[in-house]
């Protein structure tokens, strides 16, 4: 008996059923997540040395089985929240420059969108106003801005329109909407041509701007053996190739930030310097007249193409969003749209003052080269060389950074074709070879077509469907396909229900009639309705 009393005095050696009962010194409760958390002291805890948590959901006799089940359910819930739509990722995406890194955020989205949305095309807007005039120019620019902002929102929402699938590229989204072949034919040519044409135009504009910068800085002191225009193209192309060795789209976020800052800065400087100087004599704000009605129509269409080209960048929207992580709790469209709103606020602050201020300063005397050419032509002696040199240098920096983001889809296409054939990632030398090849091909195209920089209307015509038309058609097509698929699923369900009813009726003819319980017909009807839904 003495031994028994000593054992009762030692509660530490007492064996309790699993899970072990916590001691009174450290009272705990069993949380729904299956973990133990401290429980505030109570009168019952003070009165008893041990207690077992009980509740209506988890009674005492189910606690050994309920605890592991709760842990499994909670872990599964957290896993689904982290994984999201259980997206099926393509292993090849981890090798490609657009989807190689997925640590983007709203800041990166703002940098990329601003760098892609503001550039040299903004300097050509006063040229469009010279053909359209005040009223039609402002109206066209406002409608284009509002419409492209709406289509950008559509693209952002369609990035994960289908659960378990991310459309990382514009062409993939077009294929999902229009089919494999038709989607490639409709989207591949305009997007690749827009990227390659923009890169070639950037080489031409960057080389010419570097030449003007050199002339302003050196002046008459460097007049002996100056570089030709083609040689300046080659210098600019070499700089672009060196910067293009950055591996993926997220790695050029710093360049996009530099490009965005320089674009906003030189756009503001250009229109402020133009407005602050006296206007040229014999200025007029009447639209330029052409010799024939056909020429007038072509001039107006070219002006509208210039305005459309000012809002290029939708061919990069899916690619920018593909660099962001996406889960069920934190989908990628939230930071993408947040960054896009900030970027397009700055875009409006750049485009509208440049267009209105530039046309007010020069009217229909605006040269075809845009604001830079007008500033150099009319005010090269009125403005200090330092300000002009800084303005031209900022344009060069912006062209260098814009070349990288517009060339990234082409680099991705090159590497995708290589990895699909070899089933292995590109080595450093192969990746560098692709980018050197693309840079010099763009250089040779620019040398062969030196007038390409003045064909902004043609590039804008190709931008028109990508920016303003395709997103709406893709949205309508995917909505129609979704409703059609829902109708098919409902039809198949009704067919299955009818077949089951026929089988049950034939079975009841062979078997003795069973007893019908109350509410059985009501329950079966509700079940059929739920299955059909």
VENNORDA-V204291 format. One record per residue. SS is DSSP state (h for helix, s for strand, l for the rest). PSI is psi in radians with two decimals (NA if undefined). D_LAST is the distance of its C-alpha to the last C-alpha in Angstrom with 2 decimals. Layout:
# VENNORDA-V204291
<<SS PSI D_LAST> <SS PSI D_LAST>>
This chain:
# VENNORDA-V204291
<<l -0.62 71.52> <h -0.63 72.54> <h -0.70 70.27> <h -0.70 67.34> <h -0.69 68.09> <h -0.61 68.25> <h -0.64 64.82> <h -0.45 63.32> <l -0.12 64.91> <l 1.50 63.05> <h -0.26 59.34> <h -0.51 58.73> <h 0.07 59.06> <l 2.36 56.69> <l 2.16 53.70> <l 2.75 50.42> <l 2.63 47.13> <l 2.35 44.76> <l 2.77 43.93> <l 2.44 47.45> <l 2.22 48.18> <l 2.66 49.24> <s 2.83 52.74> <h -0.41 53.58> <h -0.55 55.24> <h 1.27 51.98> <l 2.44 49.29> <s 2.75 45.74> <s 2.69 42.23> <s 1.88 39.32> <l 2.84 36.81> <l -0.39 33.08> <l 0.00 33.68> <l 0.07 35.98> <l 2.78 39.13> <s 2.33 42.02> <s 2.66 43.12> <s 2.49 46.22> <l 2.36 46.01> <l 2.53 48.31> <l 2.48 51.18> <l 3.05 51.09> <h -0.66 53.50> <h -0.62 51.82> <h -0.64 52.08> <h -0.55 55.70> <h -0.50 56.48> <l 2.60 54.95> <l -0.39 55.61> <s 2.64 52.12> <l 2.72 48.66> <l 2.19 45.24> <l 2.38 42.19> <l 2.64 39.95> <l 2.97 36.78> <l -0.58 34.12> <l -0.72 31.56> <l 1.58 34.06> <l 2.93 36.68> <h -0.64 39.98> <h -0.21 39.47> <h -0.01 36.26> <h -0.65 37.76> <h -0.57 38.95> <h -0.60 35.45> <h -0.58 33.46> <h -0.86 35.40> <h -0.65 34.52> <h -0.71 30.84> <h -0.68 30.83> <h -0.73 32.63> <h -0.79 30.18> <h -0.74 27.16> <h -0.72 29.06> <h -0.68 30.28> <h -0.66 26.84> <h -0.79 25.62> <h -0.63 28.64> <h -0.76 28.19> <h -0.62 24.64> <h -0.59 25.98> <h -0.74 28.85> <h -0.56 27.16> <l -2.14 24.30> <l 0.25 21.67> <l 0.93 23.56> <l 2.29 25.05> <l 1.89 26.57> <l 2.42 30.08> <l 2.18 32.29> <h -0.43 35.62> <h -0.43 37.48> <h -0.47 36.48> <h -0.18 38.82> <h -0.17 41.71> <l 2.61 41.15> <l -0.46 42.73> <l -0.74 39.66> <l 0.20 37.46> <l -0.64 40.35> <l 2.27 40.40> <l 0.78 37.38> <l 0.50 39.26> <s 2.94 39.05> <l -3.00 38.50> <h -0.57 38.57> <h -0.78 42.34> <h -0.69 42.15> <h -0.71 39.53> <h -0.73 41.90> <h -0.84 44.85> <h -0.77 43.23> <h -0.67 41.74> <h -0.67 45.03> <h -0.65 47.07> <h -0.44 44.99> <h -0.45 44.78> <l 2.29 48.45> <l -2.65 51.26> <h -0.42 53.89> <h -0.41 51.63> <h -0.51 52.02> <h -0.19 55.75> <h -0.08 55.24> <h -0.68 53.51> <h -0.45 56.86> <h -0.70 57.52> <h -0.67 54.46> <h -0.51 55.67> <h -0.46 59.04> <h -0.42 57.42> <h -0.51 54.95> <h -3.13 56.98> <h -0.96 56.03> <h -0.95 53.42> <h -0.55 51.44> <h -0.86 51.78> <h -0.69 50.39> <h -0.77 47.61> <h -0.73 46.56> <h -0.70 46.71> <h -0.78 44.65> <h -0.73 41.89> <h -0.70 41.81> <h -0.81 41.61> <h -0.71 38.76> <h -0.71 36.74> <h -0.50 37.26> <h -0.63 36.27> <h -0.77 32.95> <h -0.54 32.37> <h -0.70 33.35> <h -0.67 30.67> <h -0.80 28.11> <h -0.68 29.49> <h -0.69 29.44> <h -0.51 25.74> <h -0.09 24.91> <l -0.64 26.85> <l 0.79 23.86> <l -0.58 21.03> <l 2.16 19.37> <l 2.36 19.07> <l 0.12 21.76> <l 2.30 23.82> <l 2.16 26.76> <l 1.69 28.30> <l -0.21 31.87> <l 2.70 33.57> <h -0.66 33.31> <h -0.66 33.48> <h -0.70 30.55> <h -0.71 28.34> <h -0.65 29.65> <h -0.66 28.98> <h -0.52 25.32> <h -0.77 24.98> <h -0.11 27.41> <l 2.90 27.73> <h -0.95 30.42> <h -0.85 33.39> <h -0.65 32.72> <h -0.69 31.84> <h -0.78 35.14> <h -0.64 37.12> <h -0.62 35.78> <h -0.52 35.92> <h -0.83 38.47> <h -0.88 41.53> <h -0.63 41.27> <h -0.77 40.43> <h -0.71 43.16> <h -0.63 45.60> <h -0.74 44.93> <h -0.83 45.55> <h -0.70 48.59> <h -0.67 49.98> <h -0.71 49.69> <h -0.74 51.42> <h -0.72 54.23> <h -0.63 54.66> <h -0.64 54.86> <h -0.77 57.63> <h -0.83 59.57> <h -0.72 59.17> <h -0.69 59.88> <h -0.77 63.00> <h -0.67 64.37> <h -0.67 63.73> <h -0.63 65.51> <h -0.78 68.42> <h -0.66 68.68> <h -0.74 68.44> <h -0.71 71.28> <h -0.67 73.37> <h -0.76 72.93> <h -0.81 73.70> <h -0.70 76.67> <h -2.45 78.01> <h -0.14 81.36> <h -0.43 82.04> <h 0.69 79.64> <l -0.22 80.50> <l 2.19 82.05> <l 1.02 79.82> <l 2.79 76.43> <l 2.52 73.26> <l 3.00 71.90> <h -0.69 68.45> <h -0.65 67.22> <h -0.61 68.59> <h -0.62 66.72> <h -0.74 63.53> <h -0.69 64.33> <h -0.79 64.94> <h -0.69 61.63> <h -0.69 59.80> <h -0.71 61.44> <h -0.69 60.28> <h -0.69 56.70> <h -0.67 56.85> <h -0.77 58.19> <h -0.42 55.39> <l -0.06 52.72> <l -0.09 53.42> <l 2.39 51.07> <l -0.76 48.33> <l -3.13 44.95> <l -0.61 43.35> <h -0.47 43.49> <h -0.30 47.16> <h 0.32 48.08> <h -0.63 46.71> <h -0.71 50.34> <h -0.66 51.30> <h -0.64 48.45> <h -0.77 49.73> <h -0.73 53.24> <h -0.67 51.99> <h -0.77 50.09> <h -0.78 53.15> <h -0.63 55.54> <h -0.81 53.39> <h -0.67 53.17> <h -0.89 56.86> <h -0.49 58.32> <h -0.74 56.12> <h -0.74 57.50> <h -0.68 61.01> <h -0.84 61.01> <h -0.51 60.15> <h -0.78 62.27> <h -0.64 65.28> <h -0.72 64.84> <h -0.59 64.59> <h -0.33 67.48> <l 2.73 69.89> <l 2.51 71.63> <l 2.66 69.92> <l 2.69 71.62> <l 2.80 73.86> <l 0.62 72.80> <l 2.55 69.14> <l 2.60 66.81> <l 0.22 63.17> <l 2.49 62.82> <l 2.51 60.46> <l 2.34 62.36> <l 2.57 63.35> <l 2.96 63.34> <l -0.53 65.74> <l 2.81 63.29> <h -0.62 59.99> <h -0.72 58.34> <h -0.62 59.61> <h -0.74 58.29> <h -0.77 54.80> <h -0.63 54.91> <h -0.73 56.19> <h -0.73 53.38> <h -0.66 50.77> <h -0.69 52.49> <h -0.74 52.37> <h -0.61 48.63> <h -0.64 48.23> <h -0.73 50.23> <h -0.71 47.96> <h -0.63 44.85> <h -0.44 46.62> <l -0.35 47.20> <l 0.62 43.46> <l 2.89 42.99> <l -0.20 41.20> <h -0.39 37.53> <h -0.12 38.06> <h -0.01 38.56> <h -0.82 35.63> <h -0.64 33.26> <h -0.69 36.23> <h -0.73 37.26> <h -0.44 33.83> <h -0.29 33.73> <l 0.06 36.74> <s 2.52 34.89> <l 2.66 33.16> <l 2.20 29.48> <l 3.07 27.59> <l -0.67 24.49> <l -0.53 26.79> <l 1.37 29.10> <l 2.79 27.50> <h -0.39 30.04> <h -0.33 29.22> <h -0.98 30.70> <h -0.51 34.27> <h -0.81 34.12> <h -0.57 33.43> <h -0.78 35.96> <h -0.62 38.61> <h -0.67 37.82> <h -0.75 38.32> <h -0.73 41.70> <h -0.76 42.71> <h -0.28 41.98> <h -0.77 43.83> <h -0.58 46.88> <h -0.75 46.24> <h -0.64 46.47> <h -0.33 49.61> <h -0.81 51.13> <h -0.83 50.17> <h -0.79 50.91> <h -0.65 54.36> <h -0.79 55.39> <h -0.84 54.47> <h -0.81 55.98> <h -0.68 58.93> <h -0.72 59.80> <h -0.59 59.84> <h -0.62 61.88> <h -0.57 64.39> <h -0.33 64.93> <h -2.49 63.49> <h 0.12 63.70> <h 0.06 66.27> <l 2.14 63.45> <l 2.83 64.11> <l -0.30 61.46> <l -0.18 61.41> <l -2.80 59.79> <h -0.66 60.80> <h -0.78 62.62> <h -0.70 64.82> <h -0.71 65.55> <h -0.71 66.41> <h -0.56 68.73> <h -0.72 70.26> <h -0.47 70.99> <h 0.43 71.40> <l -0.46 72.62> <l -0.25 75.99> <l -0.50 74.72> <l 2.51 72.33> <l 2.58 73.60> <h -0.50 73.11> <h -0.78 71.46> <h -0.74 68.54> <h -0.70 68.09> <h -0.71 68.25> <h -0.71 65.64> <h -0.81 63.31> <h -0.61 63.66> <h -0.67 63.26> <h -0.63 59.97> <h -0.70 58.75> <h -0.79 59.73> <h -0.71 57.81> <h -0.69 54.70> <h -0.66 54.95> <h -0.76 55.33> <h -0.62 52.20> <h -0.56 50.13> <h -0.64 51.17> <h -0.81 49.54> <h -0.55 46.06> <h -0.37 45.97> <h -0.26 47.25> <h -0.71 44.76> <h -0.59 42.04> <h -0.74 44.80> <h -0.70 45.94> <h -0.67 42.40> <h -0.73 42.22> <h -0.85 45.58> <h -0.52 44.70> <h -0.73 41.28> <h -0.63 43.04> <h -0.83 45.64> <h -0.54 43.33> <h -0.49 41.10> <h -0.70 44.24> <h -0.27 46.09> <l 0.72 43.21> <l 2.71 45.16> <l 2.80 45.53> <l 2.39 48.19> <l 3.01 51.51> <h -0.68 53.37> <h -0.66 55.67> <h -0.77 52.97> <h -0.75 51.07> <h -0.67 54.34> <h -0.73 55.24> <h -0.74 52.05> <h -0.60 52.67> <h -0.72 56.36> <h -0.80 55.61> <h -0.71 53.09> <h -0.76 55.48> <h -0.49 58.40> <h -0.74 56.39> <h -0.64 55.40> <h -0.80 59.08> <h -0.62 60.32> <h -0.72 57.83> <h -0.65 59.08> <h -0.68 62.68> <h -0.53 62.05> <l 1.28 60.16> <h -0.26 61.88> <h 0.12 60.59> <h -0.53 56.95> <h -0.36 57.08> <h 0.01 57.74> <l 0.79 54.71> <h -0.54 52.27> <h -0.67 51.06> <h -0.78 50.13> <h -0.61 48.25> <h -0.58 46.54> <h -0.61 45.47> <h -0.47 43.74> <h -0.48 42.22> <h -0.92 40.80> <h -0.64 37.70> <h -0.67 37.02> <h -0.75 37.27> <h -0.42 36.27> <h -0.91 34.17> <h -0.75 32.25> <h -0.67 30.16> <h -0.78 28.76> <h -0.69 28.09> <h -0.73 26.46> <h -0.81 24.15> <h -0.72 23.17> <h -0.72 22.75> <h -0.61 20.48> <h -0.73 18.26> <h -0.70 18.14> <h -0.63 17.43> <h -0.81 14.51> <h -0.62 12.87> <h -0.71 13.99> <h -0.62 12.53> <h -0.72 9.00> <h -0.70 9.66> <h -0.74 11.19> <h -0.69 8.55> <h -0.67 6.25> <h -0.77 9.74> <h -0.68 10.72> <h -0.72 8.11> <h -0.64 9.26> <h -0.75 12.72> <h -0.69 12.71> <h -0.75 11.78> <h -0.68 14.53> <h -0.72 16.86> <h -0.66 16.57> <h -0.70 17.32> <h -0.74 20.27> <h -0.68 21.58> <h -0.65 21.44> <h -0.72 23.22> <h -0.58 25.85> <h -0.59 26.37> <h -0.41 26.94> <h -0.55 29.64> <h -0.43 31.56> <l 2.65 31.17> <l 2.54 32.52> <l 2.38 30.19> <l 2.94 29.01> <l 2.32 29.22> <l 2.17 26.29> <l 2.75 25.79> <l 2.51 24.93> <l 0.16 21.33> <h -0.73 20.14> <h -0.67 18.46> <h -0.73 16.72> <h -0.75 15.42> <h -0.66 14.26> <h -0.74 12.40> <h -0.67 10.64> <h -0.72 9.90> <h -0.70 8.58> <h -0.71 6.22> <h -0.68 5.09> <h -0.71 5.38> <h -0.62 3.81> <l NA 0.00>>
